């Protein structure tokens, strides 16, 4: 081919450049290194731990993290509609709740918390108490109330004075240490405190901690060293393989990722910072800042609600079942059906 041939060609061989935000570039770079999505993402977490086909993963995860009496392990779980989600979606940033019951009747609240929140310890106790009270029906006897186990994975440090990345909390008698009140227990997995490398992983607990902290940066070459012969950990990683996800699932993951980042940017320690700066300016100035912060909070709640509505519409458009939409978005089935009916009313 001579130079005249190049001159007549209609193809543009000049370099093409695409300008993209650094955040997008880093995410694309991470995807080139790893084929696994982030399990801390709301949608991904529920896909791995909150679906019927992956009950075995949830059961093994609970057994690996919870200390049971007489070392007895649970064998089965039943997913329950979460009573916490409507409030959680309005009040919290990145949150995932899986509520289930084992074969002995114990309730488990499994939660993934990404954004740092000072009041998270109190909220954990509130949700455990709410799950406990939700068991009581009119006319029931108190003896029918079952134990509640609260299990949280946090992407921030909850207990700065503790060096352990996993901590278990129960109610004890102050004088003799007797465990008389046995219906509440709390287990926290603090990811920032876990710093082991792949070569140092020696237990299933450590593999879970590494999974949550590093899955979306794990290469295919590293996977055999992490998994070994562990079929459950292998299955958990396979569920995060974005190459096996449908387009609708990938779009939903991205929408949750965007919502999570928007929320974190607004809420992360803003109230404490605002109060500290305004303290010396007097009560009136502080009140104005508080009102402004509350207004921002209300606006963000409205934004989160709008995002959830759009997610429901997108998933319905892609022919997903309302019950499945409810599972992945955190909306109740009634809310999902209301959104779908309104959509059909205006766009039949």
Secondary structure, 3 states (H helix, E strand, C coil): CCHHHHHHCCCCCCCCCCCCCHHHHHHHHHHHHCCECCCCCHHHHHHHHCCHHHHHHHHHHHHHHCCCHHHCCCCCEEECCCCCHHHHHHHCCCEEEEEEEECCCCEEEEEEECCCCCCHHHHHHHHHHHHHHHCCCCCCCHHHCCCEEEEEEECCCCCCCCCCCEEEEECCCCCCCCCCCCCEEEEEEEHHHCCCCHHHCCCHHHHHHHHHHHHHHCCHHHHHHHHCCCHHHHHHHHHCEHHHCCHHHHHHHHHHHHHHHHHHHHHCCHHHHHHHHHHHHCHHHHHHHHHHHHHHHHHHHHHHHHHHHHHHHHHHHCCCCHHHHHHHHCCCHHHHHHHHHHHHHHCC
